[in-house]
């Protein structure tokens, strides 16, 4: 099939303050340097670059974030930066990106959708999975990627898988259902079973299949998709924006994947992490001999299991404290006990009331 | 006696980094605002001001620190700022200050020596003790002040007391000996006994008695003291500096109080604290409902017993951590477990190697 038209659509939009105080409304996670000296967005590009040539990489986000992304991804042609008229979750992003790619490269192009704010330890395994995903998509499948669950994570979505389509590696299985964030007991069952994989929010399809299936399975949205095509090609941004407003502001998993008659799951064990909080950095960054993660200028005596982020251009010194998270963002300092990362949002809520300028 | 010549000699010298990262080599503790919005030096002045008119207050320190002190104590005549040619502990400071006061006001003036970096909760009780000290000094006694020991503090010096000279309150007792920082067991014995009081480093004497007793009990130093008189009066600073170098660089307790035939101790229970570390702030600052001390812009959810100092002009946010000390000095952040304040010096040693500019 159209192997020469393998494209990557990096979703660089999305806001969030889970990594507050480093992440802010106008500087979301994908623009932070958490794992390497590069931003997560640059990491995402670098991971896929060996598979996809730069001119076939597309980046979708609201214009404000695109302008922030642009200097980080100079290799990507400017014309491949797809401006979302508004932040409306991943379904509208996927529609816009897929239409744009189909317009530019033809409907037989394959679209690989990748988030811009995740971490992957084993990039080789990751790319092997992507390669299998491209291949399956080229054959007409709608594909997602399921990451072998390493722990009963209640913050992730899961994909229930059925029979094998390809033995692999990487194995490709029938997808049965998407499961939203489970409770602890359910998550334990999922991890114990081979049939539940983490939903990494990555997808692949041929543009023509995406459009066909939308027409078949999601007809009310397809009407809008069809109307979008002309204005998008003509650059009529006011018209595009008006239509974009009418696309359902939901995730592509829910809007599309769950509606199509069949989807496939490429299974991978690539050390994927969505870095939902600073706590997650333990899993993706090397620890010192006492299990501490230290980024930036950190001076520590004693103390084990701390995660310290000196990102304010000033040193952080500590001694004697264990399992603390200390983040200096330059204009505010946050301290909390490791494992409580979910509660950062509560501090953010407090700050929204007290110091909205810092959120 | 010469009640109209009651003077206060505030010792504003001394360096130290026990309160690092707020205190630095060139910004020692007395120049920090730890207890009130004023610096400890200003607090020290304000505490004694109701007893001593401003023109009778003297401030002794190395010139560099005097220049820092000057804008804080505009009420005190500039001529009362006594420049120490070098930092040589409290004995030389007391010699210089007492000679200066004797020269200016006459040898019958009473000198009350006060450190500039302590905290006092009950200022009324404190001033009652000072008043008694002045009175005893005016009658010829060499006086120190003993603070009722509240806990078996091993970081303080103690004064062993004997029979009562005045029943009080405030009681005045014979002083028997100075005891340096005791071990834990000894400190417990001291606290259990009524005969051991904390040495607050405060003293009072009539200038003439100080000089007589120095001549009698410390003759080799008296030779230098006598030679200092003329050059000091004449402002011959090179000559003063040369003689100052020959004064023993030791504490006035050790050099003088322990040598005189008798000294008296005014007993007080004034909530005195030398604020040896941030941990001490619990004793002198109001706590919130959960036992937290918060200075500056601090946002906290949950967590008990923390001491948080946002002194960097930026907020500090925390949640879920207990009994932590968090200090933001603006150019560096320090985190340690409450109670480990003695170990801050070890971090300072590390920083001296790694970032001497921050010490």
HADDOCK unambig.tbl for C-alpha pairs under 7 A between the chains (distance, minus, plus):
assign (segid A and resid 314 and name CA) (segid B and resid 331 and name CA) 5.59 0.50 0.50
assign (segid A and resid 314 and name CA) (segid B and resid 332 and name CA) 5.52 0.50 0.50
assign (segid A and resid 315 and name CA) (segid B and resid 332 and name CA) 5.07 0.50 0.50
assign (segid A and resid 315 and name CA) (segid B and resid 333 and name CA) 6.59 0.50 0.50
assign (segid A and resid 316 and name CA) (segid B and resid 332 and name CA) 5.67 0.50 0.50
assign (segid A and resid 316 and name CA) (segid B and resid 333 and name CA) 4.67 0.50 0.50
assign (segid A and resid 316 and name CA) (segid B and resid 334 and name CA) 5.98 0.50 0.50
assign (segid A and resid 317 and name CA) (segid B and resid 333 and name CA) 5.98 0.50 0.50
assign (segid A and resid 317 and name CA) (segid B and resid 334 and name CA) 4.72 0.50 0.50
assign (segid A and resid 317 and name CA) (segid B and resid 335 and name CA) 6.46 0.50 0.50
assign (segid A and resid 318 and name CA) (segid B and resid 334 and name CA) 5.40 0.50 0.50
assign (segid A and resid 318 and name CA) (segid B and resid 335 and name CA) 4.63 0.50 0.50
assign (segid A and resid 318 and name CA) (segid B and resid 336 and name CA) 5.64 0.50 0.50
assign (segid A and resid 319 and name CA) (segid B and resid 335 and name CA) 6.73 0.50 0.50
assign (segid A and resid 319 and name CA) (segid B and resid 336 and name CA) 5.25 0.50 0.50
assign (segid A and resid 320 and name CA) (segid B and resid 336 and name CA) 5.79 0.50 0.50
assign (segid A and resid 320 and name CA) (segid B and resid 337 and name CA) 6.07 0.50 0.50
assign (segid A and resid 321 and name CA) (segid B and resid 336 and name CA) 5.73 0.50 0.50
assign (segid A and resid 321 and name CA) (segid B and resid 337 and name CA) 5.78 0.50 0.50
assign (segid A and resid 331 and name CA) (segid B and resid 314 and name CA) 5.58 0.50 0.50
assign (segid A and resid 332 and name CA) (segid B and resid 314 and name CA) 5.51 0.50 0.50
assign (segid A and resid 332 and name CA) (segid B and resid 315 and name CA) 5.06 0.50 0.50
assign (segid A and resid 332 and name CA) (segid B and resid 316 and name CA) 5.65 0.50 0.50
assign (segid A and resid 333 and name CA) (segid B and resid 315 and name CA) 6.58 0.50 0.50
assign (segid A and resid 333 and name CA) (segid B and resid 316 and name CA) 4.66 0.50 0.50
assign (segid A and resid 333 and name CA) (segid B and resid 317 and name CA) 5.98 0.50 0.50
assign (segid A and resid 334 and name CA) (segid B and resid 316 and name CA) 5.99 0.50 0.50
assign (segid A and resid 334 and name CA) (segid B and resid 317 and name CA) 4.73 0.50 0.50
assign (segid A and resid 334 and name CA) (segid B and resid 318 and name CA) 5.41 0.50 0.50
assign (segid A and resid 335 and name CA) (segid B and resid 317 and name CA) 6.47 0.50 0.50
assign (segid A and resid 335 and name CA) (segid B and resid 318 and name CA) 4.64 0.50 0.50
assign (segid A and resid 335 and name CA) (segid B and resid 319 and name CA) 6.73 0.50 0.50
assign (segid A and resid 336 and name CA) (segid B and resid 318 and name CA) 5.64 0.50 0.50
assign (segid A and resid 336 and name CA) (segid B and resid 319 and name CA) 5.25 0.50 0.50
assign (segid A and resid 336 and name CA) (segid B and resid 320 and name CA) 5.77 0.50 0.50
assign (segid A and resid 336 and name CA) (segid B and resid 321 and name CA) 5.71 0.50 0.50
assign (segid A and resid 337 and name CA) (segid B and resid 320 and name CA) 6.07 0.50 0.50
assign (segid A and resid 337 and name CA) (segid B and resid 321 and name CA) 5.77 0.50 0.50
